[in-house]
Amino acid sequence: MTASAIPGESIDLQISDLLSEVQFPTYKDALVDAAREAGASNEVLSMLDGLPEQDYADVASVTRYISGNFGPGLGG
């Protein structure tokens, strides 16, 4: 699979791939650590780092915050 030429989709794909590897429930710091270990882009790292300090029950709970904070793109 090749990366999309549309930056928003590329970020979505990175986040989607990362979240599929994370064991839930988890917390914000674990998400950021997992992204760093996976070699995620700085943009993805800053998006995850901007999440509220809390536990996340599942992928949807993370993507809800990201799509709400960063506008169109994720899940849209």
Biopython code that builds the backbone (N, CA, C, O; Angstrom):
import numpy as np
from Bio.PDB.StructureBuilder import StructureBuilder

atoms = [
    (1, "MET", "N", (0.848, -1.173, 0.000)),
    (1, "MET", "CA", (0.000, 0.000, 0.000)),
    (1, "MET", "C", (0.893, 1.236, 0.000)),
    (1, "MET", "O", (1.878, 1.288, 0.737)),
    (2, "THR", "N", (0.562, 2.215, -0.808)),
    (2, "THR", "CA", (1.358, 3.433, -0.872)),
    (2, "THR", "C", (0.675, 4.535, -0.089)),
    (2, "THR", "O", (-0.543, 4.530, 0.089)),
    (3, "ALA", "N", (1.468, 5.471, 0.372)),
    (3, "ALA", "CA", (0.921, 6.589, 1.131)),
    (3, "ALA", "C", (0.143, 7.507, 0.201)),
    (3, "ALA", "O", (0.517, 7.697, -0.956)),
    (4, "SER", "N", (-0.912, 8.060, 0.701)),
    (4, "SER", "CA", (-1.735, 8.965, -0.083)),
    (4, "SER", "C", (-1.025, 10.287, -0.290)),
    (4, "SER", "O", (-0.197, 10.694, 0.525)),
    (5, "ALA", "N", (-1.353, 10.954, -1.382)),
    (5, "ALA", "CA", (-0.798, 12.273, -1.643)),
    (5, "ALA", "C", (-1.509, 13.334, -0.811)),
    (5, "ALA", "O", (-1.046, 14.472, -0.736)),
    (6, "ILE", "N", (-2.632, 12.974, -0.182)),
    (6, "ILE", "CA", (-3.388, 13.919, 0.634)),
    (6, "ILE", "C", (-2.874, 13.826, 2.069)),
    (6, "ILE", "O", (-3.042, 12.792, 2.716)),
    (7, "PRO", "N", (-2.249, 14.895, 2.576)),
    (7, "PRO", "CA", (-1.615, 14.829, 3.902)),
    (7, "PRO", "C", (-2.538, 14.352, 5.010)),
    (7, "PRO", "O", (-2.111, 13.564, 5.854)),
    (8, "GLY", "N", (-3.794, 14.803, 5.039)),
    (8, "GLY", "CA", (-4.720, 14.391, 6.089)),
    (8, "GLY", "C", (-4.919, 12.889, 6.118)),
    (8, "GLY", "O", (-4.959, 12.285, 7.190)),
    (9, "GLU", "N", (-5.043, 12.289, 4.958)),
    (9, "GLU", "CA", (-5.236, 10.842, 4.899)),
    (9, "GLU", "C", (-3.985, 10.115, 5.355)),
    (9, "GLU", "O", (-4.069, 9.081, 6.018)),
    (10, "SER", "N", (-2.845, 10.645, 5.008)),
    (10, "SER", "CA", (-1.590, 10.032, 5.418)),
    (10, "SER", "C", (-1.483, 10.017, 6.943)),
    (10, "SER", "O", (-1.082, 9.012, 7.530)),
    (11, "ILE", "N", (-1.837, 11.123, 7.579)),
    (11, "ILE", "CA", (-1.818, 11.209, 9.038)),
    (11, "ILE", "C", (-2.838, 10.235, 9.617)),
    (11, "ILE", "O", (-2.549, 9.527, 10.581)),
    (12, "ASP", "N", (-4.031, 10.202, 9.026)),
    (12, "ASP", "CA", (-5.062, 9.279, 9.493)),
    (12, "ASP", "C", (-4.566, 7.846, 9.425)),
    (12, "ASP", "O", (-4.787, 7.055, 10.342)),
    (13, "LEU", "N", (-3.896, 7.523, 8.335)),
    (13, "LEU", "CA", (-3.401, 6.167, 8.153)),
    (13, "LEU", "C", (-2.341, 5.845, 9.203)),
    (13, "LEU", "O", (-2.334, 4.748, 9.762)),
    (14, "GLN", "N", (-1.447, 6.793, 9.471)),
    (14, "GLN", "CA", (-0.425, 6.576, 10.501)),
    (14, "GLN", "C", (-1.076, 6.324, 11.853)),
    (14, "GLN", "O", (-0.701, 5.395, 12.569)),
    (15, "ILE", "N", (-2.045, 7.150, 12.195)),
    (15, "ILE", "CA", (-2.711, 7.020, 13.493)),
    (15, "ILE", "C", (-3.494, 5.710, 13.558)),
    (15, "ILE", "O", (-3.470, 5.011, 14.571)),
    (16, "SER", "N", (-4.177, 5.392, 12.482)),
    (16, "SER", "CA", (-4.952, 4.148, 12.428)),
    (16, "SER", "C", (-4.041, 2.934, 12.609)),
    (16, "SER", "O", (-4.354, 2.022, 13.374)),
    (17, "ASP", "N", (-2.918, 2.932, 11.902)),
    (17, "ASP", "CA", (-1.965, 1.828, 12.025)),
    (17, "ASP", "C", (-1.427, 1.731, 13.449)),
    (17, "ASP", "O", (-1.326, 0.639, 14.008)),
    (18, "LEU", "N", (-1.087, 2.861, 14.023)),
    (18, "LEU", "CA", (-0.547, 2.889, 15.379)),
    (18, "LEU", "C", (-1.578, 2.359, 16.374)),
    (18, "LEU", "O", (-1.260, 1.514, 17.210)),
    (19, "LEU", "N", (-2.813, 2.856, 16.285)),
    (19, "LEU", "CA", (-3.843, 2.465, 17.243)),
    (19, "LEU", "C", (-4.200, 0.983, 17.122)),
    (19, "LEU", "O", (-4.622, 0.359, 18.095)),
    (20, "SER", "N", (-4.029, 0.434, 15.935)),
    (20, "SER", "CA", (-4.327, -0.993, 15.766)),
    (20, "SER", "C", (-3.309, -1.863, 16.503)),
    (20, "SER", "O", (-3.577, -3.033, 16.775)),
    (21, "GLU", "N", (-2.147, -1.300, 16.829)),
    (21, "GLU", "CA", (-1.100, -2.040, 17.519)),
    (21, "GLU", "C", (-1.126, -1.854, 19.033)),
    (21, "GLU", "O", (-0.472, -2.597, 19.766)),
    (22, "VAL", "N", (-1.880, -0.864, 19.497)),
    (22, "VAL", "CA", (-1.913, -0.529, 20.924)),
    (22, "VAL", "C", (-2.943, -1.406, 21.636)),
    (22, "VAL", "O", (-4.020, -1.674, 21.104)),
    (23, "GLN", "N", (-2.598, -1.847, 22.842)),
    (23, "GLN", "CA", (-3.546, -2.621, 23.650)),
    (23, "GLN", "C", (-4.373, -1.648, 24.493)),
    (23, "GLN", "O", (-3.832, -0.827, 25.234)),
    (24, "PHE", "N", (-5.680, -1.759, 24.361)),
    (24, "PHE", "CA", (-6.593, -0.908, 25.129)),
    (24, "PHE", "C", (-7.192, -1.721, 26.255)),
    (24, "PHE", "O", (-7.298, -2.940, 26.126)),
    (25, "PRO", "N", (-7.593, -1.095, 27.365)),
    (25, "PRO", "CA", (-7.492, 0.339, 27.634)),
    (25, "PRO", "C", (-6.039, 0.768, 27.837)),
    (25, "PRO", "O", (-5.183, -0.019, 28.241)),
    (26, "THR", "N", (-5.798, 2.040, 27.542)),
    (26, "THR", "CA", (-4.458, 2.597, 27.689)),
    (26, "THR", "C", (-4.571, 4.046, 28.128)),
    (26, "THR", "O", (-5.676, 4.568, 28.277)),
    (27, "TYR", "N", (-3.450, 4.689, 28.332)),
    (27, "TYR", "CA", (-3.460, 6.090, 28.738)),
    (27, "TYR", "C", (-2.613, 6.899, 27.763)),
    (27, "TYR", "O", (-1.857, 6.346, 26.964)),
    (28, "LYS", "N", (-2.754, 8.192, 27.843)),
    (28, "LYS", "CA", (-2.128, 9.086, 26.871)),
    (28, "LYS", "C", (-0.637, 8.843, 26.725)),
    (28, "LYS", "O", (-0.148, 8.724, 25.601)),
    (29, "ASP", "N", (0.098, 8.766, 27.819)),
    (29, "ASP", "CA", (1.556, 8.617, 27.731)),
    (29, "ASP", "C", (1.954, 7.339, 27.000)),
    (29, "ASP", "O", (2.954, 7.321, 26.282)),
    (30, "ALA", "N", (1.183, 6.281, 27.175)),
    (30, "ALA", "CA", (1.473, 5.024, 26.489)),
    (30, "ALA", "C", (1.255, 5.171, 24.989)),
    (30, "ALA", "O", (1.984, 4.577, 24.194)),
    (31, "LEU", "N", (0.257, 5.959, 24.597)),
    (31, "LEU", "CA", (0.012, 6.211, 23.173)),
    (31, "LEU", "C", (1.185, 6.966, 22.554)),
    (31, "LEU", "O", (1.660, 6.621, 21.471)),
    (32, "VAL", "N", (1.644, 8.001, 23.258)),
    (32, "VAL", "CA", (2.767, 8.799, 22.761)),
    (32, "VAL", "C", (4.025, 7.935, 22.678)),
    (32, "VAL", "O", (4.757, 7.998, 21.690)),
    (33, "ASP", "N", (4.275, 7.136, 23.703)),
    (33, "ASP", "CA", (5.442, 6.243, 23.695)),
    (33, "ASP", "C", (5.375, 5.251, 22.542)),
    (33, "ASP", "O", (6.376, 5.011, 21.867)),
    (34, "ALA", "N", (4.203, 4.676, 22.317)),
    (34, "ALA", "CA", (4.034, 3.704, 21.232)),
    (34, "ALA", "C", (4.272, 4.369, 19.880)),
    (34, "ALA", "O", (4.889, 3.778, 18.994)),
    (35, "ALA", "N", (3.787, 5.584, 19.723)),
    (35, "ALA", "CA", (3.979, 6.314, 18.472)),
    (35, "ALA", "C", (5.458, 6.601, 18.239)),
    (35, "ALA", "O", (5.963, 6.457, 17.125)),
    (36, "ARG", "N", (6.141, 7.007, 19.297)),
    (36, "ARG", "CA", (7.574, 7.304, 19.194)),
    (36, "ARG", "C", (8.344, 6.045, 18.796)),
    (36, "ARG", "O", (9.201, 6.088, 17.913)),
    (37, "GLU", "N", (8.034, 4.929, 19.451)),
    (37, "GLU", "CA", (8.706, 3.660, 19.150)),
    (37, "GLU", "C", (8.426, 3.201, 17.722)),
    (37, "GLU", "O", (9.275, 2.569, 17.094)),
    (38, "ALA", "N", (7.238, 3.517, 17.211)),
    (38, "ALA", "CA", (6.851, 3.102, 15.861)),
    (38, "ALA", "C", (7.427, 4.023, 14.789)),
    (38, "ALA", "O", (7.280, 3.761, 13.595)),
    (39, "GLY", "N", (8.085, 5.105, 15.218)),
    (39, "GLY", "CA", (8.666, 6.032, 14.253)),
    (39, "GLY", "C", (7.644, 6.955, 13.620)),
    (39, "GLY", "O", (7.808, 7.373, 12.474)),
    (40, "ALA", "N", (6.595, 7.275, 14.353)),
    (40, "ALA", "CA", (5.551, 8.162, 13.834)),
    (40, "ALA", "C", (6.119, 9.547, 13.545)),
    (40, "ALA", "O", (7.120, 9.963, 14.129)),
    (41, "SER", "N", (5.459, 10.244, 12.638)),
    (41, "SER", "CA", (5.895, 11.599, 12.281)),
    (41, "SER", "C", (5.716, 12.548, 13.472)),
    (41, "SER", "O", (4.969, 12.263, 14.409)),
    (42, "ASN", "N", (6.414, 13.672, 13.411)),
    (42, "ASN", "CA", (6.294, 14.675, 14.474)),
    (42, "ASN", "C", (4.860, 15.183, 14.586)),
    (42, "ASN", "O", (4.394, 15.503, 15.679)),
    (43, "GLU", "N", (4.166, 15.257, 13.459)),
    (43, "GLU", "CA", (2.775, 15.732, 13.487)),
    (43, "GLU", "C", (1.886, 14.774, 14.271)),
    (43, "GLU", "O", (1.048, 15.201, 15.065)),
    (44, "VAL", "N", (2.075, 13.477, 14.045)),
    (44, "VAL", "CA", (1.298, 12.475, 14.781)),
    (44, "VAL", "C", (1.650, 12.540, 16.265)),
    (44, "VAL", "O", (0.764, 12.499, 17.118)),
    (45, "LEU", "N", (2.933, 12.642, 16.568)),
    (45, "LEU", "CA", (3.362, 12.734, 17.969)),
    (45, "LEU", "C", (2.735, 13.946, 18.652)),
    (45, "LEU", "O", (2.269, 13.843, 19.787)),
    (46, "SER", "N", (2.720, 15.082, 17.979)),
    (46, "SER", "CA", (2.157, 16.279, 18.618)),
    (46, "SER", "C", (0.649, 16.160, 18.776)),
    (46, "SER", "O", (0.093, 16.670, 19.749)),
    (47, "MET", "N", (-0.033, 15.489, 17.831)),
    (47, "MET", "CA", (-1.479, 15.274, 17.972)),
    (47, "MET", "C", (-1.772, 14.416, 19.203)),
    (47, "MET", "O", (-2.656, 14.735, 19.997)),
    (48, "LEU", "N", (-1.023, 13.327, 19.351)),
    (48, "LEU", "CA", (-1.243, 12.445, 20.498)),
    (48, "LEU", "C", (-0.840, 13.133, 21.795)),
    (48, "LEU", "O", (-1.490, 12.952, 22.825)),
    (49, "ASP", "N", (0.224, 13.917, 21.748)),
    (49, "ASP", "CA", (0.680, 14.619, 22.946)),
    (49, "ASP", "C", (-0.330, 15.672, 23.387)),
    (49, "ASP", "O", (-0.349, 16.066, 24.553)),
    (50, "GLY", "N", (-1.164, 16.125, 22.465)),
    (50, "GLY", "CA", (-2.182, 17.124, 22.785)),
    (50, "GLY", "C", (-3.447, 16.534, 23.387)),
    (50, "GLY", "O", (-4.353, 17.275, 23.769)),
    (51, "LEU", "N", (-3.520, 15.216, 23.476)),
    (51, "LEU", "CA", (-4.696, 14.575, 24.064)),
    (51, "LEU", "C", (-4.766, 14.857, 25.563)),
    (51, "LEU", "O", (-3.738, 15.059, 26.209)),
    (52, "PRO", "N", (-5.969, 14.869, 26.112)),
    (52, "PRO", "CA", (-6.109, 15.026, 27.569)),
    (52, "PRO", "C", (-5.444, 13.859, 28.305)),
    (52, "PRO", "O", (-5.424, 12.730, 27.815)),
    (53, "GLU", "N", (-4.902, 14.153, 29.489)),
    (53, "GLU", "CA", (-4.292, 13.115, 30.336)),
    (53, "GLU", "C", (-5.415, 12.279, 30.936)),
    (53, "GLU", "O", (-6.034, 12.671, 31.926)),
    (54, "GLN", "N", (-5.669, 11.143, 30.339)),
    (54, "GLN", "CA", (-6.721, 10.264, 30.837)),
    (54, "GLN", "C", (-6.539, 8.882, 30.248)),
    (54, "GLN", "O", (-5.687, 8.661, 29.387)),
    (55, "ASP", "N", (-7.357, 7.954, 30.726)),
    (55, "ASP", "CA", (-7.370, 6.610, 30.155)),
    (55, "ASP", "C", (-8.281, 6.601, 28.932)),
    (55, "ASP", "O", (-9.282, 7.316, 28.881)),
    (56, "TYR", "N", (-7.920, 5.784, 27.958)),
    (56, "TYR", "CA", (-8.717, 5.633, 26.743)),
    (56, "TYR", "C", (-9.136, 4.178, 26.633)),
    (56, "TYR", "O", (-8.299, 3.276, 26.647)),
    (57, "ALA", "N", (-10.450, 3.956, 26.523)),
    (57, "ALA", "CA", (-10.992, 2.602, 26.545)),
    (57, "ALA", "C", (-10.769, 1.861, 25.232)),
    (57, "ALA", "O", (-10.610, 0.640, 25.222)),
    (58, "ASP", "N", (-10.757, 2.609, 24.113)),
    (58, "ASP", "CA", (-10.671, 1.960, 22.805)),
    (58, "ASP", "C", (-10.206, 2.957, 21.745)),
    (58, "ASP", "O", (-9.993, 4.135, 22.029)),
    (59, "VAL", "N", (-10.056, 2.461, 20.530)),
    (59, "VAL", "CA", (-9.605, 3.302, 19.417)),
    (59, "VAL", "C", (-10.549, 4.482, 19.208)),
    (59, "VAL", "O", (-10.098, 5.607, 18.990)),
    (60, "ALA", "N", (-11.841, 4.233, 19.275)),
    (60, "ALA", "CA", (-12.829, 5.295, 19.032)),
    (60, "ALA", "C", (-12.679, 6.442, 20.022)),
    (60, "ALA", "O", (-12.872, 7.601, 19.655)),
    (61, "SER", "N", (-12.341, 6.141, 21.266)),
    (61, "SER", "CA", (-12.205, 7.205, 22.261)),
    (61, "SER", "C", (-11.015, 8.114, 21.940)),
    (61, "SER", "O", (-11.040, 9.303, 22.256)),
    (62, "VAL", "N", (-9.989, 7.566, 21.321)),
    (62, "VAL", "CA", (-8.836, 8.375, 20.913)),
    (62, "VAL", "C", (-9.172, 9.179, 19.661)),
    (62, "VAL", "O", (-8.909, 10.381, 19.607)),
    (63, "THR", "N", (-9.743, 8.533, 18.667)),
    (63, "THR", "CA", (-10.020, 9.228, 17.408)),
    (63, "THR", "C", (-11.059, 10.332, 17.580)),
    (63, "THR", "O", (-11.030, 11.328, 16.857)),
    (64, "ARG", "N", (-11.975, 10.164, 18.528)),
    (64, "ARG", "CA", (-12.960, 11.216, 18.806)),
    (64, "ARG", "C", (-12.255, 12.500, 19.224)),
    (64, "ARG", "O", (-12.583, 13.579, 18.731)),
    (65, "TYR", "N", (-11.290, 12.389, 20.127)),
    (65, "TYR", "CA", (-10.559, 13.579, 20.577)),
    (65, "TYR", "C", (-9.723, 14.173, 19.461)),
    (65, "TYR", "O", (-9.696, 15.391, 19.285)),
    (66, "ILE", "N", (-9.043, 13.329, 18.708)),
    (66, "ILE", "CA", (-8.174, 13.834, 17.641)),
    (66, "ILE", "C", (-9.003, 14.530, 16.576)),
    (66, "ILE", "O", (-8.652, 15.632, 16.154)),
    (67, "SER", "N", (-10.084, 13.924, 16.135)),
    (67, "SER", "CA", (-10.900, 14.546, 15.080)),
    (67, "SER", "C", (-11.559, 15.821, 15.585)),
    (67, "SER", "O", (-11.747, 16.765, 14.818)),
    (68, "GLY", "N", (-11.912, 15.860, 16.866)),
    (68, "GLY", "CA", (-12.512, 17.060, 17.430)),
    (68, "GLY", "C", (-11.528, 18.208, 17.556)),
    (68, "GLY", "O", (-11.896, 19.369, 17.379)),
    (69, "ASN", "N", (-10.270, 17.887, 17.862)),
    (69, "ASN", "CA", (-9.265, 18.925, 18.064)),
    (69, "ASN", "C", (-8.585, 19.376, 16.790)),
    (69, "ASN", "O", (-8.108, 20.507, 16.708)),
    (70, "PHE", "N", (-8.533, 18.506, 15.793)),
    (70, "PHE", "CA", (-7.734, 18.833, 14.623)),
    (70, "PHE", "C", (-8.562, 18.934, 13.355)),
    (70, "PHE", "O", (-8.017, 18.920, 12.251)),
    (71, "GLY", "N", (-9.901, 19.038, 13.509)),
    (71, "GLY", "CA", (-10.759, 19.322, 12.388)),
    (71, "GLY", "C", (-10.926, 18.170, 11.423)),
    (71, "GLY", "O", (-10.768, 17.007, 11.796)),
    (72, "PRO", "N", (-11.249, 18.494, 10.177)),
    (72, "PRO", "CA", (-11.534, 17.452, 9.202)),
    (72, "PRO", "C", (-10.303, 16.592, 8.945)),
    (72, "PRO", "O", (-9.166, 17.035, 9.105)),
    (73, "GLY", "N", (-10.550, 15.398, 8.557)),
    (73, "GLY", "CA", (-9.432, 14.496, 8.287)),
    (73, "GLY", "C", (-9.714, 13.176, 8.937)),
    (73, "GLY", "O", (-10.142, 12.236, 8.266)),
    (74, "LEU", "N", (-9.489, 13.077, 10.215)),
    (74, "LEU", "CA", (-9.624, 11.784, 10.870)),
    (74, "LEU", "C", (-11.074, 11.340, 10.910)),
    (74, "LEU", "O", (-11.944, 12.025, 11.447)),
    (75, "GLY", "N", (-11.305, 10.195, 10.337)),
    (75, "GLY", "CA", (-12.638, 9.617, 10.348)),
    (75, "GLY", "C", (-13.651, 10.374, 9.508)),
    (75, "GLY", "O", (-14.836, 10.043, 9.526)),
    (76, "GLY", "N", (-13.204, 11.386, 8.770)),
    (76, "GLY", "CA", (-14.173, 12.211, 8.066)),
    (76, "GLY", "C", (-14.257, 12.031, 6.641)),
    (76, "GLY", "O", (-15.055, 12.697, 5.981)),
]
sb = StructureBuilder()
sb.init_structure("model")
sb.init_model(0)
sb.init_chain("A")
sb.init_seg("    ")
for serial, (resi, resn, name, xyz) in enumerate(atoms, 1):
    if name == "N":
        sb.init_residue(resn, " ", resi, " ")
    sb.init_atom(name, np.array(xyz, "f"), 0.0, 1.0, " ", f" {name:<3s}", serial, name[0])
structure = sb.get_structure()
